[in-house]
Amino acid sequence: MTIRIRSNDIICDNWGRLRKVVFDLTRRDGTSETHTREVYDRGDGAAVLPFDAQRGTVLLIRQFRIPAFLSGHDGYLIEACAGVLDGLDAETAIRKEAEEELGYRLGPINRVFDAFMSPGSVTERITCFTAPYSPADRISDGGGNRHEGEDIEVIEMPLDAALAGIASGEIIDAKTTMLLQHVLLFGLAEGQDAPG
C-alpha cells in the first residue's frame, strides 16, 4: 500500500492540535482512493496502575471528563493515573503524575505495553506501566495540579472490586481496563514479575 499526503492543514491549535488531512491511499488490490480525515494531536502520554500485592489493592483516580459528559455519561470517570509527556520520557512523566495525582512516590515501575487509544482520529500513544506500592509510599493527599484545573479524587480499591467495575460498567476507561486486565492476566497482584 502507498500513501500520499495531499494536504495537511491545521484547523485549530489550542489545548491540542486538530488537523484536516487529505491523502491518497493505494489499496491492496492496486486501486487508489482519496480520503479526508480530521486528526487530533494532544501529545503522547503515560499511565500507571499501582498495586499492593499484600493487601490486594490498586490505586485509581476519579475525575471529570467533558468528552464523556457530552457523550451522555455523567462525566466522572474512574481511571488509572495518567498524563501527557510534555517533553519528558514516559517513566519520568508518569512518576511526576503519580506524585501530583495520587500523592505517592513510586519505587520500581514496570513498562508493560504501548497503545494507541483511538487510532482512527487521535495520534496519542500511551505508554502503560504497573508499579508496586504500599501505604509507606504516600507523600501527600494527591488530587492533581490545581493550577491546571485538576480536581482529582484518589481511590484505593480492592483489585477484585476494580475488575468487577469493568463488568458492571463502573470503569469504562480503556487504558484502565487494559491495565487492570494485565494485572489479572500476569498475576502481578500476587507479586509476580511481568514478562518482558
N, C-alpha and C positions, 0 to 999 in steps of 0.2 A: 504494500500500500504506500502511496505517496501523498503527502500533504503539502499544499502550497497556501501560504497566508496571503490573502488579497488585501485585507486591511485589518488594522488593529487599533481602534480608536478609544481613547479614554472618554467615558460618559460622565463619570463622577470620580473625584479623588478627595475623599473626606476621611472618615474613620478607616475605610479601606478603599480599594480602587476597583471600580466597575468598568469593564471594557466591553466593547462590541467588536467581535472578531468575525470576519468573513473569510472563509477558507474553502479551497477545493480539496476534495478527498477522492483519491482513486481507490475504488473498491477492489476486493479480491478478484472479482470477475473482469476487471480491466475498465469498467465504466467509471466515469467521473461525475461527481455531484458537487454543487456549491451549497455550503451551509452557512447560516448566520447564527451565532451564539453570543449570549451575554455571559461574561466570566467575571466572577468576583474574587479579588485577591486581598486578603487581610493579613497575609504573612503566615508562616508555618508556626506550629505550636507544639506543646508538650503536655502530657498528662501523667499523673501518678496515682496509684492506688496503694496507700499504706495499709498494711495488715499486721495484726498482733496475733501470732500463731498460738501463743499460750492462752489468750483469752478468747480467741476465735472471732475477733472484731476487725472491722475496716473503718477507715476514716473517709467520709464523704462530705460534700457541701450541698447547701440548698441556696439557690439564688434566682432572681427574676430574669427571664429571658424574653425580650419583646417579640422575636420571631415566633416563639412558641405561643405566646399570648395571642398574636394576630392570626394564628392557625387554629384558635378555638380552645386551647389549653388555658389553665389559669396562669401560666407563665412561670410558676415556681418549679424549677427542675432540681432533682437530686442528681448530683454529678460527682465524678472524680475531680480532684483538684487539677486545674489546667490553666494554661495561659499562652499568649503569643511569645515567640522567642525574642523579639525586639533586638535583634543583632547578637544575642547570646547563643552559645551552643545549647543543645536541648537539656543536658544534665544541669548546667548552671541555671538555666531559666526555670526549670521545674523545682529546683531546691529553693530558689527565691520565692516562687509562687507558694510552695508548701509553708514557708515561714509566714508569708503575708496572709494567705487564705486560711490555713489550718492552724497556724500557731505552733508548728512542730519543726524542729531541726532534724532532718532525716540523716541517718548514718548511711550505710551502703545501699545503693539503689541498683536495680537490675533493668536494663533496657530489654523489653520483650518483643516489641514489633513497631513498625511504622504503618500508618494507614491514611489513605485519602478518605475523608469523611463524606464528601458529596461530589465525586469527580465529574459529574455531569455539568456542574456550573461553578464549583468553588475550587481554587487552586490549593487550598490549605492541606498540608500533610502534617499529621500529628505523630510525634514520637511518644510511645507509651512505655511507662515504667511501673514496676512494683517495688515496694520497699517495706522492710520490717520496721515496726515502731513499737514503742512502749510508752506508758504514761510519763516516764522519766525524760522523754524527748520533747515534752511540751515546754515552749519558751514564752508563749503569750496566749491570749484568747483568740487570736486569728481574726477573721472577719473581713479581710481584704483591705485594699487601699482606698480609704475614704475619698482621697483627692482624685481618684479615677472613677468615682461614683459607685464603688462596690459596696454592697451590703450583704455579706455572706454569713450564713448560719453554718457552723461546724456540726456535723452529725457523726457520732460514733455509733455504729450498729453491728449486731452480730452478722457474720457472713451469711448465715442461713436466712436471716431476715432480708438482707440485701438481695440475695438470689430469688427469694420469694417475691420481692418487689418488682423484679423483672417480669415474672409470670403474671402478677396482678396488674401490671401497667403503672405501678407507682414510680418505677425507674424506667424511663424511656429514652435516655440519652445514649447515643450509640457508643461513644468511647467508654462510657462507664459500664455498659452491658458487656462489651468485649473484654474489658479488664477483669470484671467480676468472673466471667466465664473462664478467662485464662487462669485465674487463681483456683477455680474449681477443677479445671482440667489437669493442671500440673501440680496440685497438692500443696501449693505454697502456704495455705492456711495451716498446714501441718509442719511447716518449717523446712520443706524440701527446696532445693535449688531449682531454678527454672532451667530448661535446656537452652543451649546456645551460647 
